[in-house]
Amino acid sequence: MTIQLPDASGALRAYEPRQEPLALTTGSPLTSRTVFSAAHVVADPFADVSPDSPAAVDWDATLAFRRHLWSHGLGVAEAMDTAQRGMGLDWAGAAELIRRSAAEAKAVGGLIACGVGTDQLTGPASLAEVRAAYEEQLALVEASGAQAILMASRALAAAASGPEDYLEVYGHLLRQSAEPVVLHWLGPMFDPALEGYWGSSDLDAATDTFLEVIAAHPDKVDGIKVSLLDAQREVDLRRRLPDGVRCYTGDDFNYPELIAGDEQGFSHALLGIFDPLGPLAAEAVRVLDTGDVAGFRALLDPTVALSRHLFQTPTRFYKTGVVFLAWLAGHQSHFTMVGGLQSARSLPHFAKAYELADGLGLFPDPKLAQERMKNLLSLYGVNQ
């Protein structure tokens, strides 16, 4: 049976869906790498809200998806960019998400780390206000029992006059953190408001400041998450880290090679693409745990085409494709997003995402995925 899929020119072509999913099991815990999936939130499709309203979240479905990731041995990176943090999910919603997910992680023994930012600030802020906002969120995450991820701050990017302001703010936060944190460097391709982070648009100068923050407090930094989509820069940065400080790749374009590593080291992972790839990614890392790098690459390399498609420019809308695939895979009953973000990608984009994901065997029930894809096509006037 075939399905008619549109391309960017508006032409239709026949695609024959896969009949069986990729055979994957929950398997044993991961040992050679620490792997986090930055998980999406499931919107409440029945909430009477507008794009400007506070986020309406389906908590049962959202937590069920986290249990799915934990069941495969992955950690959950909560309240991050993939969860529409700063793109529909406000601080009140993120705080509730953190509290609920941290409690669920404790109940099932799942690994969790949560984003700490400054998104309760709604206008121009002073450095003191930025620091206080970070402190409020850090206190909540630590009280929940989760590890903290210090995310890049739009407010700090706007308020800082140079590298010294970043050194002061981050130094203060690291001195007071109860446990080692993950520092997150998110590039402007994910959020244009973060241009010039660490006090410079020159990435070499920014890297030096970033490393200076870490060098001053290596005992308070568990690791760094780098999301610059530049594999060589990540490798160079990884090699300059103090002993004991990990690198968690956030590079959704080059993750197989960065996780596999080289003779001088490797990256752990904290990735948005590991939301739709969760079971397959976990299976690949289990192969890597045995020392079989070639087997690991054979499983994970074919997924890069899908990841690059979902994260294509404008990269910040990648979470639309992530939620679309969760719907097709049966993890939620609808394709609705917080803030109406399901409209952020085109029908040809969805069609290609479906084809690539189906080809990888990512859908537990290929027939369900096909029927849902047909339903979406019909809404756009594409009859089968």
N, C-alpha and C positions, 0 to 999 in steps of 0.2 A: 504494500500500500504506500502511496506517495502523498506528499503534501506540497502544495504550491507556495513557494516562498518568494517574496519580492526582493529585488536588489536595489541599489541606490539609483538606478535609472528608471525605476518603476516597472521594469519587466518582471514577469513571473517565470520561475523555473521549478522543475520537479525535483523534490528531494525525497529519498527513501529513508525513513527513520530506522535507527537501530532497533532490533527486536528484543535484545536482552541487555540488562545493565552489566557493568563491570562487576565481577564477583569480588566483594571486599568483606572482611570481617572486622570486628572490634579489636581483636588481637591483644597483644601484651603492651605494657607501658613503654613509652619511648625512652631511650637511654642515652643516645649519643648526642642529641640536640634537645634544647628546650624550645618548644614550638607553641606559639600562641596564634589563635585565629581571632582577628578583630571582627566581632560579630555584629550583625545588623539587628535593628529592632523591627518588630512586627506592629504595624499601625492597626488601630481599631477601625475597621471599615464602616462601622455603623455610627460612629461619633459624628454629631452635627457640628463640624468645625470648618474653618476656612484656612487657607495657607498661612494666615497671620495669627491663627489661634495657637495656644499652648498645645504641645504634642499630645495626641490621644493614642495611647499604647495598649495593645492587646497583651497583657502581662502573661497570661497562661501560654500563649503561643511563643512569646519572646523567650520565656524561661525554658520551654520545651526544646527550643532550638539550641540553647546552651547545653542542655543535658545531652542532646545529640552529639555535640562537639566533644564534650567530656567523655562520652562513651567510647570514643575512638582514641582517647589518650591525649587529645589536644588541650592546651590551656585556652582560656578565654580572656582576651584583652577587651575589657568592658568600657563602654561610654567613650569610645574613640571616634575617629572620623567616619568609620563604616557605619556606626550607629546614628549617623546624621548629626553628630555633635557640631553645633554651630551652623547647621543647615536644616533646621526644623526642630531639633531636640534642644530645648533650653536647659539652663542649669537646674531648675526645679525638676524637670523630667529626668535629667541625667542623674541627679542625686537619688531619686527614687529607684532608678535603674540600678545604680551601684548598690544601694541597700538590699534590694531584692536579689540581685545576682550573687552578691557576696554571701548572703544567707543560704542560697541554693547551693553554692559551691561548697560551703561548709557541710551541708547536709549530705552531699554525694561524694565528698572528697575530691572535688575538682580544683585544678589550678586556676587562679584568677589574679589579674592585675587590672587596675582601673585608672582611667584618665583623670588627671588633675589639671585644671586650666583656670581661666579667669572670665569665663563667659557669662557670669552674673553681672559683669560691667556692661552697661548699655550705651555708654557715650565716652567721650574723651576722659582719660583717667591719669592721675599722677602716678609716679613710680611707687609711692607709698600705698596708693589704692590698689595698684596691681599686685603688690606684695601681699596685702591683706586679703585680696580675693584668692590668690594662690593658697594662702594659709588656711582660709575657710575650707576650701575643697580638700586640701591635704589632710586636715583634721578629720573630715568625714570619711575619707577613704581609709585612713589608718584605724579609725574607730570601727569600721566595718570588718576589719581583719584582712583586707586585701592589700596586695602590694601596690604602691603608687607609681604611676607613670607621669612624670612632669611633662605635659604637652607644651608645644609652642603656643605663645599667647599673641593674639592680634593686638590686644591692648598694650602689651609690652613693646611690640614692634613699633607701635605708633608713638609711645611715650619715650622710648630710649633715645638718647642723643648720641650714643656710641657704645663700643664694647664694654667700657667700664660699668655702664648701667646693667648690662647682662651679668657681669661678674658679681655685682653687688646683690642683685635680686636672687640669682640662683645660689650664690654662696650662702645667703641668709636662709633659704629654704633647705639647703642640704645640711646646714648646721643643726637645724631643728627637727629634721625628719627622724622618726624613731627607728626606721629600718632602711636599708639600701633601696634606692629608687632606680627606675629606668628613665633616662633623659631622652626626649623625643625631638628629633630635628625633622620637621616637616617642610618640604620644599614648596615654593610658590606655585608649582604646577598643581598641587593639591589645594592650595589656598593662596590666592594672589595677595592677600593682606599680609602675608608673611615674607614678602620680598625684603631682602636686606637683614634677615634675622642674624643674631649674634653681632650686629653692629656694622655689617658690611655686605654689599652686593658682590664683592669679590670673594668667591668661595674659599680660596686659599686663606685669606685673612679671617673669614668667618670660622673656618676649621681650627685655626690657631686659638681663637677665643674659646671655642667649644672645648678644645683639649685643655685649655688653661683652667676652665671651670672644673673639669674632671680631676686634673692633677692636684688641685687644691683640696679635694675631698674624695680621694679614691675609695675610702672605706664606706662612703655613703652612696656610691654609685654601683648598683648591681650590673648595669649595662647601659648601652645606648641603642636607640632605634633610629635608623637612618632611612629617610624616605626622600631621596634625591634623584632616583632613577638613573644613577651613574655608578655602574658596577666598579670601575677602576677607582673612583674616589672612595667608595666604601672600603675596598680592599686596602687602599693606602691608609685610610683612617683607622681601620681595624688593626693594622700593624703598629700603629703608634699608641694604642691604648695601654694604660698601666696593667701589670699583671693582675688577674682576677676580675677585670672589668670586661664584660661580654659585649659582643656586637650582635644585635638582633636586626637582621635585614628587614627593611620595609620596602625593598625594591621589587615591585610587582612585575617588572620586566625581565629581571635577571636572577631570580631567586634560586633556580636549580644549581647554577655554578657557584653562587655565593654560599649556599648551605653546604654543598659538597666540599668547598674549600680547596686549599692547596697545601703544600709542604710547610707553609708558615702559619697556617691556621684556617679557621672557618667561621661562618656566621651562624648563629641561632636564627630564629625566625619569629616575626610578629607582623602578620600579613593580612590585608583585607581579602586577597584572593583565596586565602585558606578558609574563608566562609563557604563558598560554593565547592571548593576542592577538598574540604575537610577529610572525609574518609580516604580518598585517594592519596592526599598528602601524608596522612598518618601511615598508610601502608608503605609509601615510598621511604619514609624515615625509618620504619622498622627494617626495611631492606638495608638501609645505610647502617643501622645499628650492628648488622652482621659484618660490616666492612666491605660490602658489595657496592662500591661507588657506581660502577657501570649499571647495575640493576636499578639503583636509585635514579640515575639519570634517565634510564629507559622508561621508567614510570612517569617521571615528573617533566621531562623535557617536552613531551607532546602537549602539555597543558599551557605552555607559554603563549601559544597563538591565541587561546581564549583570553588569557589574562591581558595581553596587549590590546586585544579588541575591547574588553570592558574598560580598560584604563586609558583609552585613546583620548586625545584632546577634545573637549575640555575634561581633563583628568578628574576633576572634583566631582563629576557626575557618575563616577564608576559605581557608586552604591546603588544606582538605579538598576544596572545590570545584575548586581548581586542579589537584590530582592526579586527581580524577575526570575532568576534561576531557582531561587528558593521556592517560589510559587510553582514553577513547572515541576520541581522535584517533590512536591507534596508536603513541604515543611510548613506551609500556610495555605489557607483556603482562598486567598485573593491576591491580586496584584495592586495593592494600595499602599502608599508610602506617607510618612509624616510630611506635612507641608505640600502634599500633592506632587512630590518629586518624581512620581512614575511618569510624568510627562517630559522629563528632561532628556530622553533619548528618542530616536526615530524608530519607525517600524522596521526599516531595513537593518538598523543596528540590532534590534531584538531578534530578527530573523537569523542574522549571522550568529548571534550568541547562542540561540537555540541549536543551530546546526553544529557549531563547534562543541558545545556541551554534550549533545546527543552522541556525536562521534566519539567522545571520550568515555561514554557509558556512565555519565554522572547521574542520570535519572534512575532512581530505584524502580520506577514503573514507567517505562518508555511510552506505553499507550496513554497513560494519564497525561504525560508531558505533551504528547502529540495532540490530544483533545483540547488541552488548555491553549496550546499554540494556535489551533484552529479557531478557538473562541476569540482570541485576541485578534487574529487576522480578520474575522468577520466584523468586529467592531470598526475596523478601518475600511470595510467595504471589499475585502478580499474573500470571495466565496470559493469554496473548494468543489 
